[in-house]
Amino acid sequence: TVSEGSFPAEVSWTIESSTGETEASGGAPATKTVCIGSVPPTRSPTMEPTLSPTRGCEPGTRFVSDGDPRCEPCQPGKFSATLNSADCTVCGAGKVAIGQNSTKCMFCPSGTFNMDGSDLSTDSTAEFHDELEDCLRCSDAEPFSLSNRQSCIGCDPGEEMDEGGTSCVKCPPGRHADGVHDSKCRDCREGEYTPNASMAECLPCVGRRTTMGTASTSCDACIEDYYLATTPRGRGRQEGLWGTDEFEQKHCESDDANLENACCERPPGSQAPLQTKLEALVIEPGWYRHSLLSAQVLKCRYEFECKGGNLSTVSIGSDTNHISYTNYTGASACYLGYEGALCSRCIVNHFRSSFTHRCTHCQDQELAPAAIIIVALLLALLLQAARKRNSIEAWHKKHALDFLILNNHGNMMFVNTQIVINLSSVHSMQGGSEYPEPFRTVVRAMDVLAMDIFEIFNMGCWNEGSDFSHHLVISTSVVLGICLLAVAARRGCMVFWGGKMIANDNGILKFMLMMLFILVPTISTIICSSFPTTEFDNGDGTRDTFMTADLGIRVYTEEDSTVYTEKYQFIFTYAMVMVIVFPVGCPLGLYLLLWSRREAIETRHSRKGGKDLKAVQFFTRLYDRRSWPIAVIDMVRRLMLSCMLLALDKSYQLLTALFISFSFLVMHRETGGYWDSSSDLLQYAGQIQIVVCIIGLACTNTVSPRMGTDQALVGWVLILAIVSVLALTVYLFGSHLKARWKARRRRQQVALPGMQPAPPPGLQMVALAGMQ
């Protein structure tokens, strides 16, 4: 703004617009608003007037007007904060100005002070504020300087200066200050904590405990291989399970200060990295956890069922056929194709292979090798029935004794092999291990001898929703149905032929007894599988209880843990009835049947006896005349080493099985009881094989790899045992054929004129007498 009086009259001036047009000129007074920002201000006042205003001396300098007007810099220890300061001001107490041109003074560093000028009655002196050395260090007694740096004070240990720097305040929990090296409260390091305020030093965590991070107020985490429980002491048995059969509290260490939950040893089958909480336990492959809040980790029956992982990060998937898993809490840790508790069930439209034990889609099923073997056996029986044909009948009659010996030895091997198979099945059902490899593969290949029709023909694929109830009903009703059908057929024939079929009663009874002899141990095992249950801890004081044989069937309702579900109530009731029919009724019925014919059995002159023993000769031909009760005892032995073991925990199963086997072994050694010595020897070897298999199972369960036990070596020893029994069977049958051949030669020599028979060896005489 140019106004009247802005310039002297003698100064000519011209104002041009932005376009260069002259708007005003001369020395006449005028007022005009124009932009003159393009004219820079002068550095300092001038003697002559200028178009731009004089800015004056910058901050950090002072204006000197005498003589030659100028701006002089402020000297060290002084400052100026405004334009055209007439003088530079000396720094006050607690401050210094280092070097020239200072626009302000700075405070002395923390831990130092400057008292010059603090007394209001005296002025500051620049020479006491022009360098850092003018800031004096605080004493050890009072190590902390006030915010104004004019004096020092001393905070007690566990205290620090407040934000205003005027007083001491306590360090909060999780922080500390020793009062000597620390003028401020510092966070406690990881693994250390301070539970209270005003602490001079942090306390270290001891034992299994550590902290989740820095600045902790308690030891709120656990070291590696331990997890943080949900209770201060860990949960007791009444609140839930830990591992397989122990309570969590036994494996936990409580916090000494009782501020945090207990640190507990990770259960087998899990991993617990540093600072792991219970819900973050990592489950190893082949193991299963039912709930995030549970520390119960169970070993899956087969490693290929459970993939493990962290339940909080594993998502539920589906297989290639878009079949979703059921929504079990722990089912997300199952491999594709498996579902349910312990990942033990095959998903819909899948069946479990009897050889590999893997779940396979029903579309991919083929006729099982076991089914092929059964069909082949049936065909063999049909061919045997054709022996009444002329030449076949004559050949069979000629070698009848050979077939009888081979049949007897085959039956003994079948019984012992069936026991070996059932031992592994029963023990693994209760959570124990199977036989070690490679013997496990051999047993699976022989699994057909267990004669489980439901598994052999994959009947689970016949009904989309099949479960253990179908397995139980089909396995029992098929046998009972065949027996009833045979009786009905006999009655029908009697009516049709006018009662002339009565003579065939023995044949029908013989067929029924042979079928029960083969199937009763397996059917009884299926029936007794209805009773064992498995509990899973939910971590909240509740448990889920399922059938051990089918972990998809709940035992109790979710509303009331004492009331059976409708399905399990049916299974339990039906199984109780079948217990009376099969494992109790069959041995008892066999005993009564043999007892009713004991006179004929004890007075027979050959293995088979007369026609009145045709129905029971399958059981009596193996034993001496007065040893017929051994047939019943042997059936009881088969049941005791299969279905009855299901009533025991896995910890006592093998011990009980070993006691039973040794008892029967000693009884057999002392009493004998078989018709011929070769059968005695073979049965003795078979019972030794069973004892060896039980010991092999015990080694697989209890012997630690750190003791140097090679599981494969145990497996090969078990294979050697079964091969030895097989070799003994072949040797004994070969010895029988050799004795028969020598006897035939002697008869031929006797038939020749002039030939006198040489006395046969005593061993041959005993063997021949025994074979008749």
C-alpha positions in Angstrom: 0.0 0.0 0.0 1.5 3.3 -1.1 -0.1 6.3 0.6 0.4 10.0 1.1 3.6 10.6 3.0 5.1 7.2 2.2 7.9 8.9 0.2 9.4 12.4 0.3 8.1 14.8 -2.3 11.4 15.1 -4.0 11.5 11.4 -4.7 10.1 10.6 -8.1 8.3 7.4 -8.4 6.3 5.4 -10.9 3.8 2.5 -10.4 3.2 0.2 -13.2 0.6 -2.5 -13.5 1.3 -6.1 -14.2 0.8 -5.4 -17.9 3.4 -2.5 -17.9 0.8 0.3 -18.1 1.7 3.4 -16.0 -1.0 3.9 -13.4 0.6 6.7 -11.3 3.8 8.7 -11.3 5.5 11.9 -10.0 5.8 13.2 -6.5 2.1 14.1 -6.1 0.4 12.4 -3.1 -1.5 9.3 -4.3 -2.9 6.1 -2.8 -2.7 2.9 -4.8 -2.6 -0.9 -3.8 -0.1 -2.8 -5.8 1.8 -6.1 -5.4 5.5 -5.3 -4.6 6.4 -8.8 -3.4 9.0 -9.1 -6.1 11.2 -6.5 -4.3 13.2 -8.4 -1.5 13.6 -6.7 1.9 17.0 -5.4 3.0 19.0 -7.3 5.5 19.4 -4.4 7.8 18.2 -0.7 8.1 19.6 1.7 5.4 20.1 5.4 5.4 18.0 5.9 2.3 14.3 5.0 1.9 13.6 1.8 -0.1 10.5 0.4 -1.8 10.6 -2.8 0.4 10.3 -2.7 4.2 13.3 -3.2 6.4 13.1 -6.7 8.0 15.6 -6.0 10.8 18.1 -8.3 12.6 17.2 -12.0 12.7 16.7 -14.0 15.9 20.1 -15.0 17.3 21.5 -11.5 16.7 21.1 -8.0 18.2 20.7 -4.6 16.4 23.6 -2.1 16.9 22.5 1.5 16.0 25.5 3.6 16.9 27.9 4.5 14.1 27.2 2.1 11.3 23.8 0.3 12.0 24.4 -3.5 11.9 23.4 -6.9 13.3 25.8 -8.6 15.6 25.5 -12.3 16.6 24.7 -13.3 20.2 27.8 -14.7 22.0 27.9 -18.1 23.7 25.8 -18.1 26.9 23.3 -15.7 25.4 20.4 -15.8 23.0 17.8 -13.6 21.2 14.5 -15.0 20.1 12.9 -12.1 18.2 13.7 -9.7 15.3 15.7 -6.5 15.9 16.5 -7.5 19.5 18.3 -4.6 21.1 20.4 -7.0 23.2 21.1 -10.8 23.7 19.8 -12.4 26.9 21.9 -14.5 29.2 20.6 -18.1 29.7 18.8 -18.8 32.9 19.5 -21.5 35.5 19.5 -25.1 34.1 20.2 -24.0 30.6 23.2 -23.3 28.3 23.8 -21.8 24.8 26.8 -23.3 23.0 28.2 -21.2 20.1 27.0 -18.0 18.5 23.6 -17.0 17.0 21.6 -19.0 19.6 17.9 -18.4 19.3 17.2 -20.2 22.6 18.9 -21.9 25.4 18.8 -25.7 25.8 18.4 -27.6 29.0 21.3 -29.4 30.6 21.4 -33.1 29.8 19.5 -35.5 32.1 21.5 -36.2 35.2 23.2 -32.7 35.3 22.2 -29.3 36.6 23.1 -25.6 36.5 22.3 -23.4 39.5 23.6 -20.1 38.1 20.7 -17.6 38.1 18.4 -19.8 40.2 18.5 -17.2 42.9 16.1 -14.4 41.8 18.2 -11.8 43.6 21.2 -12.3 41.3 21.5 -12.3 37.6 23.0 -15.1 35.5 26.5 -14.8 34.1 27.1 -15.8 30.5 30.4 -17.5 31.2 28.5 -20.1 33.3 26.2 -21.0 30.5 28.3 -21.1 27.4 29.4 -24.8 27.3 28.2 -28.2 28.4 30.8 -28.4 31.2 28.8 -25.7 32.9 26.2 -28.4 33.5 27.3 -30.2 36.6 26.7 -33.9 37.1 24.3 -34.9 39.8 25.7 -36.7 42.9 25.2 -40.4 43.6 23.0 -39.5 46.5 20.7 -37.4 44.2 21.3 -38.9 40.7 18.2 -37.5 39.0 17.9 -33.9 37.8 14.6 -32.0 37.9 12.9 -31.1 34.7 14.2 -27.5 35.0 17.7 -28.8 35.5 18.3 -26.3 38.3 18.9 -29.0 40.9 19.0 -32.8 41.5 16.9 -35.1 43.6 17.2 -38.9 44.4 14.3 -41.3 43.6 14.1 -44.5 45.7 14.6 -47.9 44.0 11.5 -48.8 42.1 10.7 -45.2 41.3 11.2 -42.8 38.3 10.7 -39.2 37.6 7.2 -38.3 36.5 6.5 -36.8 33.0 6.8 -33.3 34.4 10.1 -34.1 35.9 9.1 -32.6 39.3 8.7 -35.7 41.5 9.3 -39.4 41.8 6.6 -41.9 41.0 6.5 -45.7 41.5 7.3 -48.1 38.7 4.1 -50.1 37.7 4.0 -53.9 37.8 6.0 -55.5 35.0 8.7 -52.7 35.2 11.6 -51.9 37.5 14.2 -49.3 38.3 17.2 -49.9 40.6 17.7 -46.3 41.5 21.4 -46.3 40.5 21.7 -47.2 36.9 18.1 -46.6 35.8 16.6 -43.1 36.0 13.5 -44.5 34.3 11.5 -47.6 34.9 12.3 -50.3 32.4 10.3 -53.4 31.1 11.3 -56.7 32.6 12.9 -59.0 30.1 11.3 -62.2 28.8 11.5 -64.8 31.6 11.4 -62.2 34.3 8.5 -60.4 36.0 7.5 -58.0 38.8 4.1 -58.7 40.4 4.0 -55.5 42.4 4.6 -51.8 41.8 7.8 -50.0 43.0 10.2 -52.9 42.5 13.9 -52.3 42.1 14.6 -55.5 40.1 12.7 -58.2 38.2 12.2 -61.7 39.6 13.3 -64.7 37.4 10.8 -67.4 36.6 11.9 -70.8 37.9 11.1 -74.4 37.1 8.8 -74.9 34.1 7.6 -71.3 34.0 8.5 -68.3 31.8 6.6 -65.3 30.5 4.7 -64.5 27.3 6.9 -61.5 26.6 8.4 -58.5 28.3 6.9 -56.3 31.0 5.2 -59.3 32.6 3.5 -59.1 36.0 3.7 -62.9 36.5 5.1 -66.1 35.0 2.2 -66.5 32.7 3.7 -69.1 30.2 5.6 -72.4 30.2 8.9 -73.5 28.8 9.2 -75.8 25.9 7.6 -79.3 26.2 5.1 -77.9 28.8 1.7 -76.3 28.3 -0.3 -73.8 30.4 -3.3 -75.5 31.9 -6.7 -74.0 32.5 -6.6 -74.4 36.3 -4.0 -73.4 38.9 -3.2 -77.0 39.8 -4.3 -78.9 36.8 -7.5 -80.9 36.6 -8.1 -83.9 38.7 -9.7 -87.3 37.7 -13.1 -86.1 38.7 -12.9 -83.3 36.2 -11.5 -85.1 33.1 -8.8 -87.3 31.7 -5.2 -86.7 30.8 -3.4 -88.9 28.3 -5.0 -92.3 28.2 -5.8 -93.2 31.8 -4.3 -90.6 34.2 -5.4 -87.3 35.6 -3.7 -84.1 34.5 -2.9 -82.9 38.0 -0.2 -85.6 38.4 1.8 -84.0 35.6 1.5 -80.4 36.5 3.5 -77.9 38.5 1.6 -75.1 40.2 2.7 -71.4 40.3 4.3 -70.7 43.6 2.6 -67.3 43.8 -0.7 -68.8 42.8 -1.2 -66.1 40.2 -1.3 -68.2 37.1 -2.5 -71.6 36.0 -0.3 -74.7 36.3 2.4 -75.7 33.8 1.9 -79.3 32.8 4.0 -81.9 31.0 2.9 -82.3 27.4 1.1 -85.7 26.9 2.7 -88.3 24.6 1.8 -87.7 21.0 1.9 -83.9 21.2 4.3 -81.1 20.9 4.5 -78.0 23.1 6.7 -75.2 21.8 7.8 -72.3 24.1 4.8 -70.4 25.5 2.2 -72.9 24.5 -1.3 -72.8 25.9 -3.5 -75.9 26.2 -5.6 -75.0 23.2 -2.5 -74.6 21.1 -1.0 -78.0 21.6 0.3 -79.5 18.3 -0.8 -83.1 17.9 1.6 -85.4 16.1 0.5 -87.6 13.1 -1.1 -90.8 14.3 -2.5 -89.2 17.4 -5.9 -87.7 18.2 -7.3 -85.0 20.5 -11.1 -84.7 20.9 -11.3 -81.0 22.1 -9.3 -77.8 22.2 -9.8 -77.6 25.9 -8.7 -81.2 26.6 -5.2 -82.5 27.3 -6.3 -86.1 26.5 -4.2 -87.2 23.5 -4.9 -90.8 22.3 -3.0 -92.9 19.9 -5.0 -93.8 16.8 -5.4 -97.4 15.9 -3.6 -96.8 12.5 -1.2 -94.0 11.7 -2.8 -93.4 8.3 -6.1 -92.3 10.0 -5.0 -89.3 12.0 -2.9 -86.4 10.5 -2.6 -84.5 13.8 -1.8 -80.8 13.7 -3.4 -78.0 15.7 -7.1 -78.2 16.1 -7.4 -74.5 16.0 -5.8 -74.3 12.5 -6.9 -77.4 10.7 -10.0 -77.1 8.7 -12.6 -79.8 7.9 -12.2 -81.1 4.4 -14.0 -83.4 2.0 -12.8 -86.1 -0.3 -12.9 -86.1 -4.1 -16.5 -87.3 -4.1 -17.6 -84.2 -2.1 -18.6 -86.3 0.9 -18.4 -84.1 4.0 -17.2 -85.2 7.3 -19.5 -85.3 10.3 -18.9 -82.4 12.6 -17.0 -84.0 15.4 -14.8 -81.6 17.4 -11.6 -83.4 16.5 -12.6 -84.7 13.1 -10.7 -81.9 11.4 -7.5 -83.8 12.3 -8.5 -86.9 10.3 -7.1 -87.8 6.9 -9.5 -87.8 3.9 -11.8 -90.8 4.0 -11.9 -91.0 7.8 -14.2 -89.4 10.4 -15.4 -89.7 14.0 -13.7 -90.0 17.3 -10.1 -91.3 16.9 -10.7 -91.0 13.1 -11.7 -94.7 13.3 -14.7 -94.7 11.0 -14.9 -94.7 7.2 -17.0 -92.0 5.7 -20.2 -92.7 3.8 -19.8 -95.0 0.8 -16.5 -96.3 2.0 -15.5 -99.6 3.5 -12.4 -100.8 5.5 -10.2 -103.3 3.6 -9.7 -106.5 5.7 -6.1 -106.7 4.4 -4.8 -103.1 4.4 -7.3 -101.8 7.0 -7.6 -98.6 4.9 -10.9 -97.0 4.0 -11.7 -97.5 0.3 -14.5 -96.2 -1.8 -17.2 -98.8 -2.4 -16.9 -98.2 -6.2 -13.4 -99.4 -6.1 -14.1 -102.6 -4.2 -13.2 -106.0 -5.6 -14.0 -109.4 -4.4 -11.8 -109.8 -1.3 -9.1 -112.5 -1.4 -10.7 -113.9 1.7 -14.0 -114.3 -0.2 -12.2 -116.0 -3.0 -10.6 -118.5 -0.5 -14.0 -119.2 1.1 -15.6 -119.8 -2.3 -12.7 -122.1 -3.1 -13.2 -124.0 0.1 -16.9 -124.5 -0.7 -16.0 -125.8 -4.1 -13.6 -128.2 -2.5 -16.4 -129.4 -0.2 -18.6 -130.0 -3.2 -15.9 -132.0 -4.9 -15.4 -134.0 -1.8 -19.1 -134.8 -1.8 -18.6 -136.3 -5.2 -16.4 -139.0 -3.7 -19.3 -141.5 -3.7 -18.8 -141.7 -7.4 -17.1 -145.0 -8.3 -13.4 -144.2 -8.8 -13.4 -141.3 -6.4 -15.1 -143.2 -3.7 -12.6 -146.1 -4.0 -9.6 -143.7 -4.0 -11.0 -141.9 -0.9 -11.7 -145.2 0.9 -8.2 -146.3 0.2 -6.7 -143.1 1.7 -9.4 -142.5 4.3 -6.9 -142.7 7.2 -4.6 -140.3 5.5 -7.4 -137.8 5.0 -8.5 -138.2 8.6 -5.0 -137.5 9.9 -4.6 -134.5 7.6 -8.0 -133.2 8.6 -7.3 -133.5 12.3 -4.0 -131.7 12.0 -5.5 -129.1 9.8 -8.3 -128.5 12.4 -5.7 -128.0 15.1 -3.7 -125.5 13.1 -6.9 -123.7 12.2 -7.8 -123.3 15.8 -4.4 -122.0 16.9 -4.2 -119.6 14.0 -7.6 -118.3 14.7 -6.5 -117.6 18.3 -3.4 -115.8 17.1 -5.6 -113.6 14.8 -8.2 -112.8 17.5 -5.5 -111.9 20.1 -4.2 -109.1 17.9 -7.8 -107.9 17.1 -9.0 -107.9 20.7 -5.8 -106.2 22.0 -5.8 -103.4 19.4 -9.5 -102.8 20.0 -8.7 -102.0 23.6 -6.0 -99.6 22.6 -3.0 -102.0 22.5 -0.6 -102.5 19.6 -0.8 -105.0 16.9 1.9 -107.5 16.1 5.2 -106.0 14.8 6.0 -106.0 11.2 6.5 -108.1 9.1 4.4 -110.6 11.2 1.5 -108.1 11.1 1.2 -108.4 7.4 1.2 -112.2 7.6 -1.6 -112.1 10.2 -3.7 -109.7 8.0 -3.3 -112.1 5.1 -4.6 -114.9 7.3 -7.5 -112.7 8.6 -9.9 -114.8 6.5 -9.6 -117.6 9.1 -11.4 -115.3 11.6 -14.4 -116.0 9.4 -16.0 -112.6 9.9 -18.6 -112.7 7.1 -19.5 -109.0 7.4 -15.9 -107.9 6.8 -15.1 -110.5 4.2 -17.9 -109.5 1.9 -17.7 -105.8 2.6 -21.4 -105.7 3.7 -20.9 -102.1 4.9 -21.3 -101.0 1.3 -24.6 -102.8 1.0 -26.3 -100.2 3.2 -25.2 -96.6 3.1 -25.8 -96.0 6.8 -24.4 -99.3 8.2 -22.7 -99.4 11.5 -21.9 -101.9 14.3 -25.5 -102.7 14.9 -25.8 -104.1 11.4 -22.5 -106.0 11.9 -23.8 -107.5 15.1 -27.3 -108.5 13.8 -26.0 -109.9 10.5 -23.2 -111.9 12.0 -25.4 -113.6 14.5 -28.6 -114.0 12.5 -26.9 -115.6 9.5 -25.6 -118.5 11.7 -28.9 -118.9 13.5 -30.8 -118.6 10.2 -28.7 -121.3 8.6 -29.3 -123.6 11.6 -33.0 -123.0 11.5 -33.1 -123.4 7.7 -31.3 -126.8 8.1 -33.8 -128.0 10.7 -36.7 -126.8 8.5 -35.3 -128.5 5.5 -35.0 -131.8 7.5 -38.6 -131.5 8.6 -39.7 -130.8 5.1 -37.9 -133.8 3.8 -39.5 -136.0 6.5 -43.0 -134.8 5.4 -42.2 -135.3 1.8 -40.6 -138.7 2.1 -42.9 -139.9 4.8 -40.5 -139.9 7.7 -37.7 -141.8 5.9 -35.2 -139.0 6.4 -34.9 -139.6 10.1 -31.6 -141.4 9.5 -30.1 -138.2 8.2 -30.6 -136.3 11.5 -27.0 -137.0 12.3 -25.8 -135.4 9.1 -27.7 -132.2 9.7 -26.5 -132.0 13.4 -23.0 -132.7 12.2 -23.2 -129.8 9.8 -24.5 -127.4 12.4 -21.8 -128.5 14.9 -19.0 -128.0 12.4 -20.3 -124.5 11.5 -20.5 -123.5 15.2 -17.0 -124.9 15.8 -15.6 -122.6 13.1 -17.7 -119.5 13.8 -18.4 -119.4 17.5 -15.1 -117.6 18.6 -15.5 -114.9 16.0 -19.2 -114.3 16.6 -18.7 -114.3 20.3 -15.9 -111.7 19.9 -18.3 -109.5 17.9 -21.0 -109.9 20.5 -18.7 -109.0 23.4 -17.4 -106.0 21.4 -20.8 -104.4 22.2 -19.8 -103.7 25.8 -16.4 -101.9 25.9 -16.7 -98.1 25.7 -14.2 -95.3 25.3 -14.4 -91.9 27.0 -13.2 -88.7 25.5 -12.6 -85.6 27.7 -14.1 -82.4 26.5 -12.0 -80.2 28.8 -15.0 -78.6 30.4 -15.8 -81.3 33.0 -17.9 -83.3 30.6 -17.1 -86.4 28.6 -18.3 -88.0 25.4 -18.7 -91.8 25.6 -18.7 -94.0 22.5 -18.7 -97.7 21.7 -15.1 -98.9 21.4 -16.0 -101.1 18.4 -17.8 -98.2 16.6 -16.7 -94.8 17.8 -19.6 -93.2 15.8 -22.2 -94.6 18.2 -22.8 -92.6 21.4 -23.4 -94.6 24.5 -25.2 -91.9 26.5 -27.5 -89.1 25.4 -26.1 -85.6 25.4 -28.7 -84.4 27.8 -28.1 -87.1 30.4 -24.9 -89.0 30.9 -26.6 -91.8 32.6 -29.2 -92.6 30.0 -28.4 -94.9 27.0 -29.1 -93.6 23.5 -31.8 -95.5 21.6 -29.3 -97.2 19.3 -27.0 -98.4 22.0 -29.9 -99.6 24.2 -30.9 -101.9 21.3 -27.3 -103.1 20.8 -26.8 -103.7 24.5 -30.0 -105.7 24.9 -29.5 -107.7 21.7 -25.9 -108.5 22.7 -26.9 -109.7 26.2 -29.3 -112.2 24.6 -26.7 -113.4 22.1 -24.2 -113.9 25.0 -26.5 -116.5 26.3 -26.8 -118.1 22.9 -23.2 -118.2 21.7 -20.3 -117.8 24.2 -22.4 -119.4 27.1 -24.8 -121.6 25.2 -22.6 -123.2 22.7 -19.9 -124.7 25.1 -22.7 -125.7 27.5 -24.7 -127.3 24.7 -21.7 -129.1 23.4 -20.9 -130.5 26.8 -24.5 -131.7 27.3 -24.5 -133.3 23.9 -21.2 -135.2 24.4 -22.2 -136.1 28.0 -25.4 -137.7 26.7 -23.4 -139.9 24.4 -20.4 -140.5 26.8 -21.0 -144.3 27.0 -20.7 -144.7 23.3 -17.7 -142.4 23.2 -15.8 -144.2 26.0 -16.5 -147.7 24.6 -15.7 -147.0 20.9 -13.0 -149.1 19.2 -11.9 -146.6 16.6 -11.5 -142.9 16.3 -14.8 -142.3 14.7 -16.9 -144.9 16.6 -20.2 -146.3 15.4 -23.0 -144.7 13.5 -24.5 -143.3 16.7 -21.5 -141.0 17.0 -21.5 -139.8 13.4 -22.9 -136.3 14.5 -20.2 -135.7 17.2 -17.2 -137.6 15.7 -15.9 -134.2 14.5 -15.2 -133.4 18.2 -14.4 -136.8 19.5 -12.1 -138.3 16.9 -9.1 -136.2 18.1 -9.2 -137.4 21.7 -8.8 -140.6 23.7 -11.9 -142.5 24.8 -12.1 -140.9 28.2 -10.7 -137.5 27.2 -13.8 -136.3 25.4 -14.3 -133.3 27.8 -11.2 -131.8 26.2 -13.3 -130.9 23.2 -15.4 -128.6 25.4 -12.3 -127.3 27.3 -10.6 -126.4 24.0 -13.7 -124.4 22.9 -13.6 -122.6 26.3 -9.9 -121.9 25.7 -10.7 -120.3 22.3 -13.4 -118.1 23.9 -11.2 -117.1 26.8 -8.4 -116.0 24.4 -10.8 -113.9 22.3 -14.1 -112.5 23.5 -13.5 -112.8 27.2 -10.4 -110.6 27.0 -12.5 -107.7 26.0 -13.8 -107.5 29.6 -10.2 -106.5 30.6 -8.2 -103.3 30.2 -5.3 -103.6 27.7 -2.8 -103.5 30.7 -4.2 -106.8 32.0 -5.2 -108.5 28.7 -1.8 -109.9 27.8 -1.0 -111.0 31.4 -4.3 -112.8 31.6 -3.8 -114.4 28.1 -0.4 -115.6 29.1 -1.7 -117.1 32.3 -4.5 -118.9 30.4 -2.1 -120.2 27.8 0.4 -121.5 30.3 -2.3 -123.2 32.3 -3.7 -125.0 29.3 -0.1 -125.8 28.1 0.8 -127.4 31.5 -2.6 -129.3 31.6 -2.0 -130.7 28.2 1.6 -131.7 28.9 0.5 -133.6 32.1 -2.7 -135.2 30.8 -2.1 -135.7 27.0 -5.6 -136.8 26.0 -5.2 -137.1 22.2 -5.8 -140.3 20.3 -2.3 -140.5 18.9 1.1 -139.1 19.9 1.5 -137.0 16.8 -1.6 -134.9 17.7 -0.3 -134.5 21.2 3.0 -133.2 19.9 1.3 -130.8 17.4 -1.1 -129.4 19.9 1.8 -128.9 22.4 3.8 -127.0 19.7 0.7 -124.9 18.8 0.2 -123.8 22.3 3.8 -122.8 22.6 3.3 -120.7 19.4 0.4 -118.9 21.1 2.6 -118.1 24.1 5.3 -116.7 21.8 2.8 -114.5 20.1 1.5 -113.1 23.4 5.1 -112.3 24.4 5.6 -110.7 21.0 2.5 -108.4 21.6 3.9 -107.5 25.0 7.2 -106.6 23.5 5.5 -104.3 21.0 3.6 -102.6 23.7 6.1 -102.2 26.5 9.7 -102.4 25.3 11.2 -99.0 24.6 13.3 -98.5 21.4 16.0 -97.0 23.7 16.6 -100.5 25.0 17.7 -101.5 21.6 14.8 -103.8 20.8 14.3 -104.2 17.1 10.6 -104.6 16.5 11.3 -106.2 13.1 13.4 -108.8 14.9 10.4 -109.7 17.1 8.2 -109.9 14.0 10.6 -112.3 12.3 10.8 -114.5 15.4 6.9 -114.8 15.4 7.1 -115.7 11.7 9.7 -118.4 12.5 7.4 -119.7 15.2 4.4 -120.2 12.9 6.6 -121.6 10.1 8.1 -124.1 12.7 4.6 -125.4 13.6 3.7 -125.7 9.9 6.9 -127.6 9.2 6.2 -129.9 12.2 2.7 -130.5 10.7 4.2 -131.5 7.4 6.8 -133.7 9.1 4.3 -135.5 11.2 2.1 -136.2 8.2 5.1 -137.3 6.2 6.0 -139.7 9.0 2.5 -141.1 8.9 2.7 -141.7 5.2 6.1 -143.3 5.6 4.8 -145.6 8.3 1.8 -146.6 6.1 4.1 -147.3 3.2 6.3 -149.6 5.3 3.3 -151.4 6.7 2.0 -152.0 3.1 5.5 -153.4 2.1 5.4 -155.8 5.1 2.0 -157.0 4.2 3.2 -157.7 0.6 6.2 -159.6 2.0 3.9 -161.7 4.2 1.8 -162.5 1.2 4.8 -164.0 -0.7 5.3 -167.8 -0.2 8.3 -168.7 2.0 8.8 -165.2 3.3 8.7 -164.6 7.1 7.9 -161.1 8.2 10.6 -159.3 10.1 9.5 -157.9 13.4 8.5 -154.2 12.8 10.2 -151.5 14.8 8.5 -150.6 18.1 8.0 -147.1 17.0 6.1 -148.2 13.9 3.9 -150.5 15.9 3.0 -147.6 18.2 2.3 -145.3 15.3 0.2 -147.8 13.5 -1.8 -148.7 16.6 -2.4 -145.0 17.2 -3.6 -144.2 13.7 -6.4 -146.8 13.6 
